[in-house]
Amino acid sequence: MTERTLSIIKPDATRRNLTGKINSMLEGAGLRIVAQRRLSLTGVQAEKFYEVHRDRPFFGELCEFMTSGPVVVQVLEGNGAIALNRRVMGATNPADAEPGTIRRELAISLTENSVHGSDGPETAAIEISFFFAEVDIPG
């Protein structure tokens, strides 16, 4: 089933000029980038986006990191896009990620793990609409 998911290329990756390499890995896996833009998150935006983690001990560090430099937000489309993107990203902890995944090959640490991806259909819809209006996604 064709579906859409949100992907974020995080500040550690944009700082190291890895956007093209990550895009190549995503496209090579069969995902299509149907919308993309580079932006800098404000503290308010980061806190709202990661609100689900507000009570976790890493919340402040996560928001600080996500505002430390530009990010690239994307809408990915493909057959089973959510699960496929999560496979391509690899485990959250790069040390646990499979060889060939973005996080295993490119991440610096658990915090600076290069990418974010939606974890399910409802989350994907909410996260996509956080950054993109439907008119912004040409398909």
Secondary structure, DSSP 4 states (H G I P E B T S, - for coil): -EEEEEEEE-HHHHHTT-HHHHHHHHHHTT-EEEEEEEE---HHHHHHHTGGGTTSTTHHHHHHHHTSS-EEEEEEEEETHHHHHHHHH--SSGGGSPTTSHHHHH--SSSS-SEEE--SHHHHHHHHHHH--GGG---
